[in-house]
């Protein structure tokens, strides 16, 4: 993992993404299935988060599937404000769907430590990395300093990891017990 892209690069990429997302919305090429909504995900650090939304671009066939897991902790959001954020967060869709290579996202609600997670599928690890480093600049506006992090796992898909969380054990560059490592799904 590396840090954020330079602000000028990240904001230009985000602006292009917003325009592409507008085109996808007009063409009705974005969907919000409910097949994973409500699932509880347990991570190796002991945290549990609920999937509260899923976003996909239907018909996308990635040639180089890649799993991206992102985490952050919102500044000043506590208590029932988490629920408000979950509803409001659909307005954040333009900041990711239009990035080249986006396939899907599972939106994971805050855990006991107030951390949110996003579990994405991308077509290409380089594209996932570029998105994560651009997203960092958007997240830093609303997140606690030092709380933004991400991991890229080439060759993995969210559906496969949800079905067999042990897949991440074999791809874990840092060993067990980390924030991104899924260990259970109910």
C-alpha positions as CSV (number, residue, x, y, z in Angstrom):
1,X,0.0,0.0,0.0
2,X,1.2,3.5,-0.8
3,X,-0.3,6.8,0.1
4,X,-2.6,9.2,-1.7
5,X,-2.0,10.5,-5.2
6,X,-1.0,14.2,-5.6
7,X,-4.2,16.3,-5.0
8,X,-4.3,17.6,-8.6
9,X,-4.1,14.1,-10.1
10,X,-6.6,12.7,-7.7
11,X,-9.1,15.5,-8.1
12,X,-8.9,15.3,-12.0
13,X,-9.5,11.6,-11.9
14,X,-12.4,12.1,-9.5
15,X,-13.9,14.8,-11.8
16,X,-13.7,12.4,-14.8
17,X,-15.3,9.7,-12.6
18,X,-18.3,11.9,-11.8
19,X,-18.9,12.7,-15.4
20,X,-18.7,8.9,-16.4
21,X,-21.0,8.1,-13.5
22,X,-23.6,10.6,-14.8
23,X,-23.5,8.8,-18.2
24,X,-23.9,5.5,-16.5
25,X,-26.9,6.8,-14.5
26,X,-28.6,8.2,-17.5
27,X,-28.1,4.9,-19.4
28,X,-29.4,3.0,-16.3
29,X,-26.2,1.0,-16.1
30,X,-25.9,1.1,-12.3
31,X,-27.8,-1.4,-10.0
32,X,-28.2,-1.8,-6.3
33,X,-29.0,-5.5,-5.7
34,X,-29.9,-6.7,-2.3
35,X,-28.4,-10.2,-2.3
36,X,-25.6,-9.4,0.2
37,X,-27.4,-6.6,2.2
38,X,-27.8,-7.5,5.8
39,X,-24.8,-10.0,5.9
40,X,-22.6,-9.6,8.9
41,X,-18.9,-9.7,8.2
42,X,-16.3,-10.5,10.9
43,X,-12.7,-9.5,10.5
44,X,-9.5,-10.8,12.0
45,X,-9.2,-7.8,14.3
46,X,-12.4,-8.9,16.0
47,X,-14.6,-6.2,14.4
48,X,-18.0,-7.0,12.8
49,X,-19.7,-4.9,10.2
50,X,-23.0,-5.2,8.4
51,X,-23.3,-4.9,4.6
52,X,-25.9,-2.1,4.1
53,X,-25.7,-1.5,0.4
54,X,-24.3,-3.1,-2.7
55,X,-23.6,-1.3,-6.0
56,X,-22.8,-3.0,-9.3
57,X,-22.4,-2.2,-13.0
58,X,-24.3,-5.1,-14.4
59,X,-22.8,-7.0,-17.3
60,X,-19.2,-6.1,-16.4
61,X,-16.9,-9.0,-17.2
62,X,-13.5,-8.3,-15.7
63,X,-10.5,-9.9,-17.4
64,X,-8.3,-9.4,-14.3
65,X,-10.5,-9.6,-11.2
66,X,-9.1,-7.9,-8.2
67,X,-10.4,-7.4,-4.6
68,X,-10.0,-4.0,-3.0
69,X,-10.7,-3.4,0.7
70,X,-10.8,0.1,2.0
71,X,-11.3,1.4,5.6
72,X,-11.7,4.8,7.2
73,X,-13.2,6.4,10.3
74,X,-15.4,9.4,9.8
75,X,-14.6,12.6,11.8
76,X,-17.4,13.7,14.2
77,X,-19.9,11.0,13.2
78,X,-21.1,9.2,16.4
79,X,-24.3,7.5,17.6
80,X,-27.4,7.9,15.4
81,X,-25.4,10.0,12.9
82,X,-24.0,6.7,11.6
83,X,-27.6,5.9,10.4
84,X,-27.8,9.3,8.7
85,X,-24.4,8.6,7.0
86,X,-25.7,5.3,5.7
87,X,-28.6,6.9,4.0
88,X,-26.6,9.9,2.8
89,X,-23.7,7.8,1.5
90,X,-25.7,6.9,-1.7
91,X,-24.8,10.4,-2.8
92,X,-21.2,9.3,-2.8
93,X,-21.8,6.9,-5.7
94,X,-20.5,9.3,-8.3
95,X,-17.1,9.3,-6.6
96,X,-16.3,5.6,-7.5
97,X,-18.7,4.0,-10.1
98,X,-17.2,6.0,-13.0
99,X,-13.6,5.0,-12.3
100,X,-12.2,2.8,-15.0
101,X,-12.4,-0.9,-14.0
102,X,-15.1,-0.6,-11.3
103,X,-17.2,-3.8,-11.1
104,X,-18.9,-3.8,-7.7
105,X,-18.9,-2.5,-4.1
106,X,-20.2,-3.8,-0.8
107,X,-20.8,-1.0,1.6
108,X,-19.9,-2.2,5.2
109,X,-21.4,-0.2,8.1
110,X,-19.2,1.1,11.0
111,X,-17.9,-1.4,13.4
112,X,-17.4,-1.1,17.2
113,X,-14.4,1.2,16.5
114,X,-16.4,3.4,14.1
115,X,-14.5,2.1,11.1
116,X,-16.3,1.8,7.8
117,X,-15.2,-0.6,5.1
118,X,-15.8,-0.9,1.4
119,X,-15.2,-4.2,-0.4
120,X,-14.8,-3.8,-4.1
121,X,-14.2,-5.8,-7.2
122,X,-12.1,-4.1,-9.9
123,X,-10.9,-5.1,-13.3
124,X,-7.2,-4.8,-12.8
125,X,-5.0,-4.3,-9.7
126,X,-3.5,-1.1,-11.1
127,X,-6.9,0.4,-11.6
128,X,-7.9,-0.5,-8.1
129,X,-4.7,1.0,-6.7
130,X,-5.3,4.2,-8.7
131,X,-8.9,4.5,-7.4
132,X,-7.9,3.9,-3.8
133,X,-5.1,6.5,-4.0
134,X,-7.6,9.0,-5.6
135,X,-10.4,8.1,-3.1
136,X,-7.9,8.9,-0.3
137,X,-8.1,12.6,-1.2
138,X,-11.9,12.6,-1.0
139,X,-11.9,10.6,2.3
140,X,-9.3,12.9,3.9
141,X,-11.9,15.7,3.9
142,X,-14.3,13.8,6.2
143,X,-12.1,11.2,7.9
144,X,-10.1,11.1,11.1
145,X,-6.4,11.6,10.3
146,X,-4.5,8.3,10.0
147,X,-7.7,6.2,9.6
148,X,-7.6,5.7,5.9
149,X,-6.1,2.4,4.6
150,X,-6.6,0.0,1.8
151,X,-5.4,-3.4,0.4
152,X,-5.4,-4.8,-3.1
153,X,-5.7,-8.5,-3.8
154,X,-5.2,-9.5,-7.5
155,X,-7.0,-12.5,-8.6
156,X,-9.7,-12.5,-5.9
157,X,-13.4,-11.6,-6.2
158,X,-15.7,-10.5,-3.4
159,X,-18.2,-13.3,-4.0
160,X,-15.5,-16.0,-3.7
161,X,-14.1,-14.4,-0.5
162,X,-17.6,-14.2,1.1
163,X,-18.1,-17.9,0.3
164,X,-14.7,-18.8,1.6
165,X,-13.1,-16.2,3.8
166,X,-10.0,-18.4,4.1
167,X,-9.0,-17.3,0.7
168,X,-7.6,-14.2,2.2
169,X,-5.4,-16.2,4.5
170,X,-3.5,-17.5,1.4
171,X,-3.1,-13.9,0.1
172,X,-2.3,-12.2,3.4
173,X,1.0,-10.3,2.9
174,X,1.0,-9.2,6.6
175,X,-0.1,-12.3,8.4
176,X,-3.3,-12.8,10.5
177,X,-5.3,-10.5,12.7
178,X,-5.5,-7.5,10.4
179,X,-8.4,-5.1,9.8
180,X,-9.0,-6.2,6.2
181,X,-8.9,-9.9,6.7
182,X,-12.4,-11.4,6.5
183,X,-12.8,-14.4,8.8
184,X,-16.5,-15.0,8.9
185,X,-19.8,-14.2,7.1
186,X,-23.3,-14.7,8.5
